[in-house]
């Protein structure tokens, strides 16, 4: 770890500029939620204005369109939570299979799976749409959740954890003692790769929470929208429909939408940071 005196004044200056650059948009969002639309365009953008309209904006946010913002928030929790849990389980099982078992075409299959990481996610949306159309899953929660369960990077990461964190000798000893494969996987293996599970789960949660393009294609009922799509629709339709624009309310909703991500990272940070470091060493 670098000591403080190892940084030159120029490096400290550049670090300070970069920090301000990263925090400035968040500060703008924070100050904007206290304003109304008139103050948004007539006052300095990086400071508060008087009087404050925070309570009015909060009321509008949670009551507009019969309080659908709360429904969008719950939808995002369902989409992201189910995707994270499912992705962890699928990645853990697949990584376990590739790490501990030998089967025909193992290397080729694993290589093909990893190659799919290079395919842009937007290129997969049309095939996913057609698949959901054929299976009758359009405009359902499953249309958003199921595509996120397959996580090639999560598979790769979990294979690293299974390779380094669960030796085959322990498996063989458990088999000699009469343990079944399910017992070995769930009771012996999973606790040893907990860091990898949390890391995969967090990445999947963030990806699903910020997902916009897939829900835009596979759901068209407002009660199924996640926050990302719902706020975007509000932004596009509030002015065009003849209703009063609600830019500051949308900004407030965007700020609220990042709170679950902050809570997840702060509460599970010690697991995913350790997981990334351990995975890097094992890789």
C-alpha positions as CSV (number, residue, x, y, z in Angstrom):
1,X,0.0,0.0,0.0
2,X,1.4,3.4,-1.0
3,X,2.2,5.8,1.9
4,X,0.9,9.3,1.8
5,X,4.3,10.9,1.3
6,X,4.8,8.9,-1.9
7,X,2.3,11.1,-3.7
8,X,3.5,14.3,-5.3
9,X,1.5,17.5,-5.1
10,X,0.6,17.1,-8.7
11,X,-0.8,13.7,-8.0
12,X,-2.8,14.9,-5.1
13,X,-4.2,17.7,-7.3
14,X,-5.2,15.3,-10.0
15,X,-6.8,13.0,-7.5
16,X,-8.8,16.0,-6.0
17,X,-9.9,17.0,-9.5
18,X,-11.0,13.5,-10.3
19,X,-12.9,13.2,-7.0
20,X,-14.7,16.5,-7.6
21,X,-15.5,15.4,-11.2
22,X,-17.1,12.1,-9.9
23,X,-19.0,13.7,-7.0
24,X,-20.3,16.8,-8.8
25,X,-23.2,15.1,-10.6
26,X,-24.3,13.5,-7.4
27,X,-24.2,16.9,-5.7
28,X,-26.3,18.4,-8.5
29,X,-28.9,15.6,-8.0
30,X,-29.0,16.3,-4.3
31,X,-29.5,20.0,-4.6
32,X,-32.1,19.6,-7.4
33,X,-34.5,17.5,-5.4
34,X,-35.1,20.6,-3.1
35,X,-36.3,22.7,-6.1
36,X,-39.4,23.0,-8.3
37,X,-39.2,23.2,-12.1
38,X,-39.1,27.0,-12.1
39,X,-36.2,27.1,-9.6
40,X,-34.4,24.4,-11.6
41,X,-33.9,26.7,-14.6
42,X,-33.7,30.1,-12.7
43,X,-31.3,29.3,-9.9
44,X,-27.6,28.2,-9.7
45,X,-27.6,24.5,-10.4
46,X,-25.1,23.5,-7.8
47,X,-26.7,25.1,-4.8
48,X,-30.0,25.1,-2.9
49,X,-32.8,27.5,-3.4
50,X,-35.5,29.0,-1.2
51,X,-38.1,28.0,-0.4
52,X,-37.5,24.3,-0.4
53,X,-39.9,22.0,-2.3
54,X,-38.6,18.7,-1.1
55,X,-41.8,17.6,0.7
56,X,-43.9,18.7,-2.3
57,X,-41.6,16.7,-4.6
58,X,-41.8,13.6,-2.3
59,X,-45.6,13.8,-2.3
60,X,-45.8,14.1,-6.0
61,X,-43.3,11.2,-6.5
62,X,-45.3,8.8,-4.4
63,X,-48.8,9.9,-5.5
64,X,-48.5,10.6,-9.2
65,X,-50.4,8.1,-11.4
66,X,-52.0,6.5,-8.3
67,X,-48.6,6.0,-6.6
68,X,-47.2,3.8,-9.3
69,X,-43.6,4.8,-8.3
70,X,-43.9,2.4,-5.3
71,X,-44.9,-0.4,-7.7
72,X,-41.9,0.4,-9.9
73,X,-39.7,0.3,-6.9
74,X,-41.0,-3.1,-5.8
75,X,-40.7,-4.4,-9.3
76,X,-37.0,-3.4,-9.4
77,X,-36.5,-5.2,-6.0
78,X,-38.2,-8.3,-7.4
79,X,-36.3,-8.3,-10.7
80,X,-32.9,-7.6,-9.2
81,X,-33.3,-9.8,-6.2
82,X,-34.6,-12.8,-8.1
83,X,-31.9,-12.4,-10.8
84,X,-29.1,-12.1,-8.2
85,X,-30.2,-15.2,-6.3
86,X,-30.8,-17.2,-9.4
87,X,-27.6,-16.1,-11.0
88,X,-25.7,-17.1,-7.9
89,X,-27.2,-20.6,-7.8
90,X,-26.8,-21.2,-11.6
91,X,-23.2,-19.9,-11.6
92,X,-22.3,-21.9,-8.5
93,X,-23.7,-25.2,-9.9
94,X,-22.2,-24.7,-13.3
95,X,-18.9,-23.6,-11.9
96,X,-18.9,-26.7,-9.6
97,X,-19.5,-29.0,-12.5
98,X,-16.7,-27.5,-14.7
99,X,-14.3,-27.5,-11.7
100,X,-14.8,-30.9,-10.2
101,X,-16.1,-33.2,-13.0
102,X,-14.6,-34.4,-16.3
103,X,-16.9,-34.9,-19.3
104,X,-16.7,-34.9,-23.0
105,X,-16.2,-31.5,-24.6
106,X,-15.6,-29.8,-21.3
107,X,-12.9,-27.4,-22.5
108,X,-14.8,-26.5,-25.7
109,X,-18.1,-25.9,-23.9
110,X,-16.4,-23.7,-21.3
111,X,-14.6,-21.7,-24.1
112,X,-17.8,-21.1,-26.0
113,X,-19.6,-19.9,-22.8
114,X,-16.8,-17.5,-22.1
115,X,-16.9,-16.2,-25.7
116,X,-20.4,-15.1,-25.2
117,X,-19.1,-12.4,-22.8
118,X,-17.9,-10.5,-25.9
119,X,-21.5,-10.5,-27.4
120,X,-23.1,-7.1,-26.7
121,X,-26.2,-7.5,-24.5
122,X,-28.3,-5.4,-26.9
123,X,-27.6,-7.9,-29.7
124,X,-29.4,-10.5,-27.6
125,X,-32.5,-8.6,-26.9
126,X,-34.3,-9.4,-30.2
127,X,-33.7,-13.2,-29.9
128,X,-34.9,-13.0,-26.3
129,X,-38.0,-11.1,-27.4
130,X,-38.8,-13.8,-30.0
131,X,-38.2,-16.5,-27.4
132,X,-40.5,-14.9,-24.8
133,X,-43.1,-14.3,-27.5
134,X,-43.1,-18.0,-28.5
135,X,-43.2,-19.2,-24.9
136,X,-46.0,-16.7,-23.9
137,X,-43.9,-15.0,-21.3
138,X,-44.0,-11.4,-22.7
139,X,-45.4,-8.9,-20.2
140,X,-44.6,-11.1,-17.3
141,X,-41.9,-10.9,-14.5
142,X,-40.2,-14.0,-16.0
143,X,-39.5,-12.1,-19.2
144,X,-37.1,-9.8,-17.3
145,X,-35.8,-12.3,-14.7
146,X,-35.0,-15.5,-16.8
147,X,-32.4,-13.9,-19.2
148,X,-30.4,-12.6,-16.3
149,X,-30.0,-16.1,-14.7
150,X,-27.3,-17.0,-17.3
151,X,-24.2,-15.2,-16.3
152,X,-21.0,-16.3,-18.2
153,X,-18.7,-14.1,-16.1
154,X,-20.3,-15.4,-12.9
155,X,-19.7,-19.0,-14.1
156,X,-16.0,-18.1,-14.8
157,X,-15.6,-16.5,-11.4
158,X,-17.3,-19.4,-9.5
159,X,-15.1,-21.9,-11.3
160,X,-12.0,-20.0,-10.0
161,X,-13.4,-20.2,-6.5
162,X,-14.3,-23.9,-6.7
163,X,-10.8,-24.6,-8.1
164,X,-9.0,-22.7,-5.3
165,X,-11.4,-22.9,-2.4
166,X,-12.7,-26.4,-2.4
167,X,-9.9,-29.0,-3.0
168,X,-10.8,-32.4,-4.5
169,X,-9.2,-34.2,-1.6
170,X,-12.0,-32.8,0.6
171,X,-14.5,-34.1,-1.8
172,X,-13.0,-37.6,-1.9
173,X,-12.8,-37.7,1.9
174,X,-16.5,-36.7,2.2
175,X,-17.4,-39.4,-0.4
176,X,-15.5,-42.0,1.6
177,X,-17.5,-41.0,4.7
178,X,-20.7,-41.7,2.8
179,X,-21.7,-38.1,1.9
180,X,-23.8,-37.7,-1.2
181,X,-23.1,-35.2,-4.0
182,X,-25.9,-32.9,-2.7
183,X,-24.5,-32.9,0.8
184,X,-21.0,-32.2,-0.5
185,X,-22.1,-29.3,-2.7
186,X,-24.5,-27.6,-0.2
187,X,-23.0,-28.3,3.2
188,X,-19.3,-28.5,2.5
189,X,-18.6,-26.5,-0.7
190,X,-21.0,-23.6,-0.6
191,X,-19.8,-22.1,2.7
192,X,-16.2,-22.2,1.4
193,X,-17.0,-20.2,-1.7
194,X,-19.2,-17.6,0.0
195,X,-17.1,-14.7,-1.1
196,X,-17.5,-15.7,-4.7
197,X,-21.3,-16.1,-4.3
198,X,-21.6,-12.6,-2.8
199,X,-19.5,-11.1,-5.6
200,X,-21.5,-12.8,-8.3
201,X,-24.8,-11.9,-6.6
202,X,-23.8,-8.2,-6.3
203,X,-22.8,-7.9,-9.9
204,X,-26.0,-9.6,-11.0
205,X,-28.1,-7.4,-8.7
206,X,-26.5,-4.2,-10.0
207,X,-26.9,-5.3,-13.6
208,X,-30.5,-6.2,-13.2
209,X,-31.3,-3.1,-11.2
210,X,-29.9,-0.8,-13.9
211,X,-31.3,-2.8,-16.7
212,X,-33.3,-0.6,-19.1
213,X,-33.3,-2.0,-22.7
214,X,-34.5,-5.5,-21.9
215,X,-37.6,-4.4,-19.9
216,X,-38.3,-1.8,-22.6
217,X,-38.6,-4.6,-25.2
218,X,-40.3,-7.4,-23.2
219,X,-42.9,-5.5,-21.1
220,X,-45.2,-2.7,-22.1
221,X,-47.6,-2.6,-19.2
222,X,-46.7,0.2,-16.8
223,X,-47.4,-1.9,-13.7
224,X,-44.5,-4.2,-14.7
225,X,-42.0,-1.4,-15.3
226,X,-38.8,-1.3,-13.2
227,X,-37.6,2.1,-11.9
228,X,-35.3,2.7,-14.8
229,X,-38.0,2.3,-17.4
230,X,-40.7,4.0,-15.4
231,X,-38.8,7.2,-14.7
232,X,-37.7,7.4,-18.4
233,X,-41.4,7.1,-19.5
234,X,-42.3,9.8,-17.0
235,X,-39.6,12.0,-18.4
236,X,-40.7,11.5,-22.0
237,X,-44.5,11.8,-21.5
238,X,-44.9,14.4,-18.8
239,X,-44.3,17.3,-21.2
240,X,-45.5,15.8,-24.4
241,X,-48.9,14.8,-22.9
242,X,-49.6,18.4,-21.9
243,X,-49.1,17.8,-18.2
244,X,-46.7,19.9,-16.2
245,X,-43.1,18.7,-16.4
246,X,-41.8,17.0,-13.3
247,X,-38.1,17.1,-13.8
248,X,-37.1,17.7,-10.2
249,X,-39.5,14.8,-9.1
250,X,-37.8,12.5,-11.6
251,X,-34.4,13.5,-10.3
252,X,-35.6,12.7,-6.7
253,X,-36.8,9.3,-7.9
254,X,-33.5,8.7,-9.5
255,X,-31.7,9.5,-6.3
256,X,-34.0,7.2,-4.3
257,X,-33.4,4.4,-6.9
258,X,-29.7,4.3,-6.0
259,X,-30.2,3.8,-2.3
260,X,-30.7,0.0,-2.5
261,X,-27.4,-0.3,-4.4
262,X,-25.6,1.7,-1.7
263,X,-27.1,-0.4,1.0
264,X,-26.1,-3.6,-0.8
265,X,-22.6,-2.5,-1.3
266,X,-22.1,-1.1,2.2
267,X,-23.6,-4.1,3.9
268,X,-21.9,-6.8,1.8
269,X,-18.7,-4.8,0.9
270,X,-16.4,-6.9,3.1
271,X,-17.5,-10.1,1.3
272,X,-17.3,-8.9,-2.3
273,X,-14.0,-7.0,-1.9
274,X,-12.5,-10.1,-0.4
275,X,-14.1,-12.2,-3.1
276,X,-12.6,-10.1,-5.9
277,X,-9.1,-10.2,-4.2
278,X,-9.3,-14.0,-3.6
279,X,-10.5,-14.6,-7.2
280,X,-7.7,-12.5,-8.6
281,X,-5.1,-14.5,-6.6
282,X,-6.7,-17.8,-7.6
283,X,-6.9,-16.8,-11.3
